[in-house]
């Protein structure tokens, strides 16, 4: 399958974004930061208007703080992003199309069927799906060899990890082109080599959420203190080291660590119990605690607070990597 990246007077090529929610907006900003023309689709004009206002504000704030990605100014990046309520307009001529509609299997299947009607023969048709195996989403498609999943970490602009998950029918060239594009625009792609529900990131996250919930349910800790275990503990080292790297460094290598603590890990694991039901009194207590600490009418403000810290952390990590290279 040959690459199709038509050059334009304004950018390097066209990318289509299907869906203008938080994920779609992040993808639009990511691709525009690398100089690509982005056309973002949604069925509601009001949704698109709100999305562009949010993108404009985010780009301006990023430029003001000196953390804007890419070599272009906020205004130049904003100029590369256009919107449409016509799916055909968003997909036609795009060499890469990123679907970002809600996590609903039937909705995604319907969107994919429409996408393939208008896509170029060489286009990569990509889903931001979070849990559902690609083989369940792409099986009905006539051009399923062009489809692939690329699940971003939320928020994608500030957390660069992307899981690439090919289906059994995805052409190898689609896998390699997707990975190359993601690396070019500053994301960090990893490949999920075998289909599994929830992929890797969400499976690990759910394991953490389950145990955090059980600690509250069993009266071991408050929801607020559970969060502190991560913000002041695990999150500090996991920002730089993965779980295998952590245990490798916490002893004289992994073999030494498991020799010392392997039986303890097994013993603790045996006490985890079944997955929580996420209902009842514990549900009420955790919801009330979080609503009190993080009011729902302040979520947008708090997302900005979070994103500013993610940008600062990303800058610190980059600076440290650059210094290590020297």
Secondary structure as UniProt FT lines:
FT   STRAND          14..18
FT   HELIX           22..33
FT   TURN            34..35
FT   STRAND          37..41
FT   HELIX           45..65
FT   HELIX           74..79
FT   STRAND          81..84
FT   HELIX           87..91
FT   TURN            92..93
FT   STRAND          96..99
FT   HELIX           105..118
FT   TURN            121..122
FT   STRAND          124..127
FT   HELIX           134..138
FT   TURN            139..140
FT   TURN            142..143
FT   HELIX           144..146
FT   STRAND          147..152
FT   TURN            156..158
FT   STRAND          161..166
FT   TURN            168..169
FT   HELIX           172..184
FT   TURN            185..186
FT   STRAND          188..191
FT   TURN            197..200
FT   HELIX           201..217
FT   TURN            218..219
FT   HELIX           223..229
FT   HELIX           230..234
FT   HELIX           235..238
FT   TURN            239..240
FT   HELIX           243..249
FT   TURN            250..252
FT   HELIX           254..269
FT   TURN            270..271
FT   HELIX           280..293
FT   HELIX           296..298
FT   HELIX           299..325
//
